Amino acid sequence: MAHTKAIGSTQLGRDSQPKYLGVKLYDGEPAKAGSIIIRQRGTKFLPGKGVRIGSDDTIYAVVTGKVKFTTKKKVRFDGTHRLVKVVNVIAN
């Protein structure tokens, strides 16, 4: 009898590739136009002045300047409030 299993019968090796999400440029750091500030799934951070949001919810700079994180209250459709994190790029 064989002591090893046949080739191709492994149950391992189905892990997905890492997506490298998260904040790439922090508060006060310089950002060039087009540089990625945050990679995210969904809108944990919302775009403010000087930034745009991509189709995969990536936030990137459209002007050259410094990154600034702020919070503000946003009114939901049912009238309740939510505290949201906003990303801005202030031009030099």
MODELLER restraints for C-alpha pairs under 7 A, 6 or more apart:
rsr = mdl.restraints
at = mdl.atoms
rsr.add(forms.Gaussian(group=physical.xy_distance, feature=features.Distance(at['CA:21:A'], at['CA:39:A']), mean=4.86, stdev=0.5))
rsr.add(forms.Gaussian(group=physical.xy_distance, feature=features.Distance(at['CA:21:A'], at['CA:40:A']), mean=5.63, stdev=0.5))
rsr.add(forms.Gaussian(group=physical.xy_distance, feature=features.Distance(at['CA:22:A'], at['CA:38:A']), mean=5.67, stdev=0.5))
rsr.add(forms.Gaussian(group=physical.xy_distance, feature=features.Distance(at['CA:22:A'], at['CA:39:A']), mean=5.20, stdev=0.5))
rsr.add(forms.Gaussian(group=physical.xy_distance, feature=features.Distance(at['CA:22:A'], at['CA:40:A']), mean=6.08, stdev=0.5))
rsr.add(forms.Gaussian(group=physical.xy_distance, feature=features.Distance(at['CA:23:A'], at['CA:37:A']), mean=6.13, stdev=0.5))
rsr.add(forms.Gaussian(group=physical.xy_distance, feature=features.Distance(at['CA:23:A'], at['CA:38:A']), mean=4.44, stdev=0.5))
rsr.add(forms.Gaussian(group=physical.xy_distance, feature=features.Distance(at['CA:23:A'], at['CA:39:A']), mean=6.48, stdev=0.5))
rsr.add(forms.Gaussian(group=physical.xy_distance, feature=features.Distance(at['CA:24:A'], at['CA:36:A']), mean=6.81, stdev=0.5))
rsr.add(forms.Gaussian(group=physical.xy_distance, feature=features.Distance(at['CA:24:A'], at['CA:37:A']), mean=5.08, stdev=0.5))
rsr.add(forms.Gaussian(group=physical.xy_distance, feature=features.Distance(at['CA:24:A'], at['CA:38:A']), mean=5.53, stdev=0.5))
rsr.add(forms.Gaussian(group=physical.xy_distance, feature=features.Distance(at['CA:25:A'], at['CA:37:A']), mean=4.97, stdev=0.5))
rsr.add(forms.Gaussian(group=physical.xy_distance, feature=features.Distance(at['CA:26:A'], at['CA:67:A']), mean=6.65, stdev=0.5))
rsr.add(forms.Gaussian(group=physical.xy_distance, feature=features.Distance(at['CA:27:A'], at['CA:67:A']), mean=5.18, stdev=0.5))
rsr.add(forms.Gaussian(group=physical.xy_distance, feature=features.Distance(at['CA:27:A'], at['CA:68:A']), mean=5.07, stdev=0.5))
rsr.add(forms.Gaussian(group=physical.xy_distance, feature=features.Distance(at['CA:27:A'], at['CA:69:A']), mean=6.01, stdev=0.5))
rsr.add(forms.Gaussian(group=physical.xy_distance, feature=features.Distance(at['CA:28:A'], at['CA:66:A']), mean=5.50, stdev=0.5))
rsr.add(forms.Gaussian(group=physical.xy_distance, feature=features.Distance(at['CA:28:A'], at['CA:67:A']), mean=5.24, stdev=0.5))
rsr.add(forms.Gaussian(group=physical.xy_distance, feature=features.Distance(at['CA:28:A'], at['CA:68:A']), mean=6.15, stdev=0.5))
rsr.add(forms.Gaussian(group=physical.xy_distance, feature=features.Distance(at['CA:29:A'], at['CA:66:A']), mean=5.52, stdev=0.5))
rsr.add(forms.Gaussian(group=physical.xy_distance, feature=features.Distance(at['CA:29:A'], at['CA:67:A']), mean=5.66, stdev=0.5))
rsr.add(forms.Gaussian(group=physical.xy_distance, feature=features.Distance(at['CA:30:A'], at['CA:65:A']), mean=5.66, stdev=0.5))
rsr.add(forms.Gaussian(group=physical.xy_distance, feature=features.Distance(at['CA:30:A'], at['CA:66:A']), mean=4.45, stdev=0.5))
rsr.add(forms.Gaussian(group=physical.xy_distance, feature=features.Distance(at['CA:30:A'], at['CA:67:A']), mean=6.35, stdev=0.5))
rsr.add(forms.Gaussian(group=physical.xy_distance, feature=features.Distance(at['CA:31:A'], at['CA:61:A']), mean=6.80, stdev=0.5))
rsr.add(forms.Gaussian(group=physical.xy_distance, feature=features.Distance(at['CA:31:A'], at['CA:64:A']), mean=5.65, stdev=0.5))
rsr.add(forms.Gaussian(group=physical.xy_distance, feature=features.Distance(at['CA:31:A'], at['CA:65:A']), mean=5.46, stdev=0.5))
rsr.add(forms.Gaussian(group=physical.xy_distance, feature=features.Distance(at['CA:31:A'], at['CA:66:A']), mean=5.73, stdev=0.5))
rsr.add(forms.Gaussian(group=physical.xy_distance, feature=features.Distance(at['CA:31:A'], at['CA:67:A']), mean=6.53, stdev=0.5))
rsr.add(forms.Gaussian(group=physical.xy_distance, feature=features.Distance(at['CA:32:A'], at['CA:61:A']), mean=6.79, stdev=0.5))
rsr.add(forms.Gaussian(group=physical.xy_distance, feature=features.Distance(at['CA:32:A'], at['CA:63:A']), mean=6.62, stdev=0.5))
rsr.add(forms.Gaussian(group=physical.xy_distance, feature=features.Distance(at['CA:32:A'], at['CA:64:A']), mean=4.42, stdev=0.5))
rsr.add(forms.Gaussian(group=physical.xy_distance, feature=features.Distance(at['CA:32:A'], at['CA:65:A']), mean=6.64, stdev=0.5))
rsr.add(forms.Gaussian(group=physical.xy_distance, feature=features.Distance(at['CA:33:A'], at['CA:61:A']), mean=5.10, stdev=0.5))
rsr.add(forms.Gaussian(group=physical.xy_distance, feature=features.Distance(at['CA:33:A'], at['CA:62:A']), mean=4.60, stdev=0.5))
rsr.add(forms.Gaussian(group=physical.xy_distance, feature=features.Distance(at['CA:33:A'], at['CA:63:A']), mean=4.61, stdev=0.5))
rsr.add(forms.Gaussian(group=physical.xy_distance, feature=features.Distance(at['CA:33:A'], at['CA:64:A']), mean=4.94, stdev=0.5))
rsr.add(forms.Gaussian(group=physical.xy_distance, feature=features.Distance(at['CA:34:A'], at['CA:60:A']), mean=5.93, stdev=0.5))
rsr.add(forms.Gaussian(group=physical.xy_distance, feature=features.Distance(at['CA:34:A'], at['CA:61:A']), mean=5.16, stdev=0.5))
rsr.add(forms.Gaussian(group=physical.xy_distance, feature=features.Distance(at['CA:34:A'], at['CA:62:A']), mean=5.62, stdev=0.5))
rsr.add(forms.Gaussian(group=physical.xy_distance, feature=features.Distance(at['CA:35:A'], at['CA:60:A']), mean=5.59, stdev=0.5))
rsr.add(forms.Gaussian(group=physical.xy_distance, feature=features.Distance(at['CA:35:A'], at['CA:61:A']), mean=5.61, stdev=0.5))
rsr.add(forms.Gaussian(group=physical.xy_distance, feature=features.Distance(at['CA:36:A'], at['CA:59:A']), mean=6.19, stdev=0.5))
rsr.add(forms.Gaussian(group=physical.xy_distance, feature=features.Distance(at['CA:36:A'], at['CA:60:A']), mean=4.31, stdev=0.5))
rsr.add(forms.Gaussian(group=physical.xy_distance, feature=features.Distance(at['CA:36:A'], at['CA:61:A']), mean=6.56, stdev=0.5))
rsr.add(forms.Gaussian(group=physical.xy_distance, feature=features.Distance(at['CA:37:A'], at['CA:59:A']), mean=5.68, stdev=0.5))
rsr.add(forms.Gaussian(group=physical.xy_distance, feature=features.Distance(at['CA:37:A'], at['CA:60:A']), mean=5.23, stdev=0.5))
rsr.add(forms.Gaussian(group=physical.xy_distance, feature=features.Distance(at['CA:37:A'], at['CA:61:A']), mean=6.95, stdev=0.5))
rsr.add(forms.Gaussian(group=physical.xy_distance, feature=features.Distance(at['CA:38:A'], at['CA:58:A']), mean=5.82, stdev=0.5))
rsr.add(forms.Gaussian(group=physical.xy_distance, feature=features.Distance(at['CA:38:A'], at['CA:59:A']), mean=5.17, stdev=0.5))
rsr.add(forms.Gaussian(group=physical.xy_distance, feature=features.Distance(at['CA:39:A'], at['CA:58:A']), mean=4.66, stdev=0.5))
rsr.add(forms.Gaussian(group=physical.xy_distance, feature=features.Distance(at['CA:39:A'], at['CA:59:A']), mean=6.58, stdev=0.5))
rsr.add(forms.Gaussian(group=physical.xy_distance, feature=features.Distance(at['CA:40:A'], at['CA:57:A']), mean=5.97, stdev=0.5))
rsr.add(forms.Gaussian(group=physical.xy_distance, feature=features.Distance(at['CA:40:A'], at['CA:58:A']), mean=5.87, stdev=0.5))
rsr.add(forms.Gaussian(group=physical.xy_distance, feature=features.Distance(at['CA:41:A'], at['CA:57:A']), mean=6.28, stdev=0.5))
rsr.add(forms.Gaussian(group=physical.xy_distance, feature=features.Distance(at['CA:42:A'], at['CA:57:A']), mean=6.07, stdev=0.5))
rsr.add(forms.Gaussian(group=physical.xy_distance, feature=features.Distance(at['CA:43:A'], at['CA:57:A']), mean=6.37, stdev=0.5))
rsr.add(forms.Gaussian(group=physical.xy_distance, feature=features.Distance(at['CA:45:A'], at['CA:85:A']), mean=5.09, stdev=0.5))
rsr.add(forms.Gaussian(group=physical.xy_distance, feature=features.Distance(at['CA:45:A'], at['CA:86:A']), mean=5.63, stdev=0.5))
rsr.add(forms.Gaussian(group=physical.xy_distance, feature=features.Distance(at['CA:45:A'], at['CA:87:A']), mean=6.73, stdev=0.5))
rsr.add(forms.Gaussian(group=physical.xy_distance, feature=features.Distance(at['CA:46:A'], at['CA:85:A']), mean=6.20, stdev=0.5))
rsr.add(forms.Gaussian(group=physical.xy_distance, feature=features.Distance(at['CA:46:A'], at['CA:86:A']), mean=4.78, stdev=0.5))
rsr.add(forms.Gaussian(group=physical.xy_distance, feature=features.Distance(at['CA:46:A'], at['CA:87:A']), mean=6.28, stdev=0.5))
rsr.add(forms.Gaussian(group=physical.xy_distance, feature=features.Distance(at['CA:47:A'], at['CA:53:A']), mean=6.33, stdev=0.5))
rsr.add(forms.Gaussian(group=physical.xy_distance, feature=features.Distance(at['CA:47:A'], at['CA:59:A']), mean=6.62, stdev=0.5))
rsr.add(forms.Gaussian(group=physical.xy_distance, feature=features.Distance(at['CA:47:A'], at['CA:86:A']), mean=5.75, stdev=0.5))
rsr.add(forms.Gaussian(group=physical.xy_distance, feature=features.Distance(at['CA:47:A'], at['CA:87:A']), mean=5.30, stdev=0.5))
rsr.add(forms.Gaussian(group=physical.xy_distance, feature=features.Distance(at['CA:47:A'], at['CA:88:A']), mean=6.72, stdev=0.5))
rsr.add(forms.Gaussian(group=physical.xy_distance, feature=features.Distance(at['CA:48:A'], at['CA:86:A']), mean=5.78, stdev=0.5))
rsr.add(forms.Gaussian(group=physical.xy_distance, feature=features.Distance(at['CA:48:A'], at['CA:87:A']), mean=5.35, stdev=0.5))
rsr.add(forms.Gaussian(group=physical.xy_distance, feature=features.Distance(at['CA:48:A'], at['CA:88:A']), mean=4.78, stdev=0.5))
rsr.add(forms.Gaussian(group=physical.xy_distance, feature=features.Distance(at['CA:49:A'], at['CA:88:A']), mean=4.94, stdev=0.5))
rsr.add(forms.Gaussian(group=physical.xy_distance, feature=features.Distance(at['CA:49:A'], at['CA:89:A']), mean=6.17, stdev=0.5))
rsr.add(forms.Gaussian(group=physical.xy_distance, feature=features.Distance(at['CA:50:A'], at['CA:61:A']), mean=6.03, stdev=0.5))
rsr.add(forms.Gaussian(group=physical.xy_distance, feature=features.Distance(at['CA:50:A'], at['CA:62:A']), mean=5.53, stdev=0.5))
rsr.add(forms.Gaussian(group=physical.xy_distance, feature=features.Distance(at['CA:50:A'], at['CA:63:A']), mean=5.54, stdev=0.5))
rsr.add(forms.Gaussian(group=physical.xy_distance, feature=features.Distance(at['CA:50:A'], at['CA:88:A']), mean=5.87, stdev=0.5))
rsr.add(forms.Gaussian(group=physical.xy_distance, feature=features.Distance(at['CA:50:A'], at['CA:89:A']), mean=4.86, stdev=0.5))
rsr.add(forms.Gaussian(group=physical.xy_distance, feature=features.Distance(at['CA:50:A'], at['CA:90:A']), mean=6.66, stdev=0.5))
rsr.add(forms.Gaussian(group=physical.xy_distance, feature=features.Distance(at['CA:51:A'], at['CA:59:A']), mean=6.65, stdev=0.5))
rsr.add(forms.Gaussian(group=physical.xy_distance, feature=features.Distance(at['CA:51:A'], at['CA:60:A']), mean=5.53, stdev=0.5))
rsr.add(forms.Gaussian(group=physical.xy_distance, feature=features.Distance(at['CA:51:A'], at['CA:61:A']), mean=4.38, stdev=0.5))
rsr.add(forms.Gaussian(group=physical.xy_distance, feature=features.Distance(at['CA:51:A'], at['CA:62:A']), mean=5.31, stdev=0.5))
rsr.add(forms.Gaussian(group=physical.xy_distance, feature=features.Distance(at['CA:51:A'], at['CA:88:A']), mean=6.20, stdev=0.5))
rsr.add(forms.Gaussian(group=physical.xy_distance, feature=features.Distance(at['CA:51:A'], at['CA:89:A']), mean=6.33, stdev=0.5))
rsr.add(forms.Gaussian(group=physical.xy_distance, feature=features.Distance(at['CA:52:A'], at['CA:59:A']), mean=5.78, stdev=0.5))
rsr.add(forms.Gaussian(group=physical.xy_distance, feature=features.Distance(at['CA:52:A'], at['CA:60:A']), mean=5.67, stdev=0.5))
rsr.add(forms.Gaussian(group=physical.xy_distance, feature=features.Distance(at['CA:52:A'], at['CA:61:A']), mean=6.48, stdev=0.5))
rsr.add(forms.Gaussian(group=physical.xy_distance, feature=features.Distance(at['CA:52:A'], at['CA:62:A']), mean=6.77, stdev=0.5))
rsr.add(forms.Gaussian(group=physical.xy_distance, feature=features.Distance(at['CA:53:A'], at['CA:59:A']), mean=4.58, stdev=0.5))
rsr.add(forms.Gaussian(group=physical.xy_distance, feature=features.Distance(at['CA:53:A'], at['CA:60:A']), mean=6.45, stdev=0.5))
rsr.add(forms.Gaussian(group=physical.xy_distance, feature=features.Distance(at['CA:61:A'], at['CA:89:A']), mean=6.66, stdev=0.5))
rsr.add(forms.Gaussian(group=physical.xy_distance, feature=features.Distance(at['CA:63:A'], at['CA:91:A']), mean=6.43, stdev=0.5))
rsr.add(forms.Gaussian(group=physical.xy_distance, feature=features.Distance(at['CA:64:A'], at['CA:91:A']), mean=5.71, stdev=0.5))
rsr.add(forms.Gaussian(group=physical.xy_distance, feature=features.Distance(at['CA:65:A'], at['CA:89:A']), mean=5.70, stdev=0.5))
rsr.add(forms.Gaussian(group=physical.xy_distance, feature=features.Distance(at['CA:65:A'], at['CA:90:A']), mean=5.20, stdev=0.5))
rsr.add(forms.Gaussian(group=physical.xy_distance, feature=features.Distance(at['CA:65:A'], at['CA:91:A']), mean=4.13, stdev=0.5))
rsr.add(forms.Gaussian(group=physical.xy_distance, feature=features.Distance(at['CA:65:A'], at['CA:92:A']), mean=5.07, stdev=0.5))
rsr.add(forms.Gaussian(group=physical.xy_distance, feature=features.Distance(at['CA:66:A'], at['CA:89:A']), mean=5.32, stdev=0.5))
rsr.add(forms.Gaussian(group=physical.xy_distance, feature=features.Distance(at['CA:66:A'], at['CA:90:A']), mean=5.34, stdev=0.5))
rsr.add(forms.Gaussian(group=physical.xy_distance, feature=features.Distance(at['CA:66:A'], at['CA:91:A']), mean=6.64, stdev=0.5))
rsr.add(forms.Gaussian(group=physical.xy_distance, feature=features.Distance(at['CA:67:A'], at['CA:88:A']), mean=5.89, stdev=0.5))
rsr.add(forms.Gaussian(group=physical.xy_distance, feature=features.Distance(at['CA:67:A'], at['CA:89:A']), mean=4.61, stdev=0.5))
rsr.add(forms.Gaussian(group=physical.xy_distance, feature=features.Distance(at['CA:67:A'], at['CA:90:A']), mean=6.56, stdev=0.5))
rsr.add(forms.Gaussian(group=physical.xy_distance, feature=features.Distance(at['CA:68:A'], at['CA:87:A']), mean=5.99, stdev=0.5))
rsr.add(forms.Gaussian(group=physical.xy_distance, feature=features.Distance(at['CA:68:A'], at['CA:88:A']), mean=5.05, stdev=0.5))
rsr.add(forms.Gaussian(group=physical.xy_distance, feature=features.Distance(at['CA:68:A'], at['CA:89:A']), mean=5.91, stdev=0.5))
rsr.add(forms.Gaussian(group=physical.xy_distance, feature=features.Distance(at['CA:69:A'], at['CA:86:A']), mean=5.84, stdev=0.5))
rsr.add(forms.Gaussian(group=physical.xy_distance, feature=features.Distance(at['CA:69:A'], at['CA:87:A']), mean=4.80, stdev=0.5))
rsr.add(forms.Gaussian(group=physical.xy_distance, feature=features.Distance(at['CA:69:A'], at['CA:88:A']), mean=6.24, stdev=0.5))
rsr.add(forms.Gaussian(group=physical.xy_distance, feature=features.Distance(at['CA:70:A'], at['CA:85:A']), mean=5.91, stdev=0.5))
rsr.add(forms.Gaussian(group=physical.xy_distance, feature=features.Distance(at['CA:70:A'], at['CA:86:A']), mean=5.19, stdev=0.5))
rsr.add(forms.Gaussian(group=physical.xy_distance, feature=features.Distance(at['CA:70:A'], at['CA:87:A']), mean=6.47, stdev=0.5))
rsr.add(forms.Gaussian(group=physical.xy_distance, feature=features.Distance(at['CA:71:A'], at['CA:83:A']), mean=6.61, stdev=0.5))
rsr.add(forms.Gaussian(group=physical.xy_distance, feature=features.Distance(at['CA:71:A'], at['CA:84:A']), mean=5.54, stdev=0.5))
rsr.add(forms.Gaussian(group=physical.xy_distance, feature=features.Distance(at['CA:71:A'], at['CA:85:A']), mean=4.56, stdev=0.5))
rsr.add(forms.Gaussian(group=physical.xy_distance, feature=features.Distance(at['CA:71:A'], at['CA:86:A']), mean=5.67, stdev=0.5))
rsr.add(forms.Gaussian(group=physical.xy_distance, feature=features.Distance(at['CA:72:A'], at['CA:83:A']), mean=5.71, stdev=0.5))
rsr.add(forms.Gaussian(group=physical.xy_distance, feature=features.Distance(at['CA:72:A'], at['CA:84:A']), mean=5.60, stdev=0.5))
rsr.add(forms.Gaussian(group=physical.xy_distance, feature=features.Distance(at['CA:72:A'], at['CA:85:A']), mean=6.75, stdev=0.5))
rsr.add(forms.Gaussian(group=physical.xy_distance, feature=features.Distance(at['CA:73:A'], at['CA:81:A']), mean=6.20, stdev=0.5))
rsr.add(forms.Gaussian(group=physical.xy_distance, feature=features.Distance(at['CA:73:A'], at['CA:82:A']), mean=5.55, stdev=0.5))
rsr.add(forms.Gaussian(group=physical.xy_distance, feature=features.Distance(at['CA:73:A'], at['CA:83:A']), mean=4.60, stdev=0.5))
rsr.add(forms.Gaussian(group=physical.xy_distance, feature=features.Distance(at['CA:73:A'], at['CA:84:A']), mean=6.18, stdev=0.5))
rsr.add(forms.Gaussian(group=physical.xy_distance, feature=features.Distance(at['CA:74:A'], at['CA:81:A']), mean=5.58, stdev=0.5))
rsr.add(forms.Gaussian(group=physical.xy_distance, feature=features.Distance(at['CA:74:A'], at['CA:82:A']), mean=5.23, stdev=0.5))
rsr.add(forms.Gaussian(group=physical.xy_distance, feature=features.Distance(at['CA:74:A'], at['CA:83:A']), mean=6.25, stdev=0.5))
rsr.add(forms.Gaussian(group=physical.xy_distance, feature=features.Distance(at['CA:74:A'], at['CA:84:A']), mean=6.63, stdev=0.5))
rsr.add(forms.Gaussian(group=physical.xy_distance, feature=features.Distance(at['CA:75:A'], at['CA:81:A']), mean=4.61, stdev=0.5))
rsr.add(forms.Gaussian(group=physical.xy_distance, feature=features.Distance(at['CA:75:A'], at['CA:82:A']), mean=6.39, stdev=0.5))
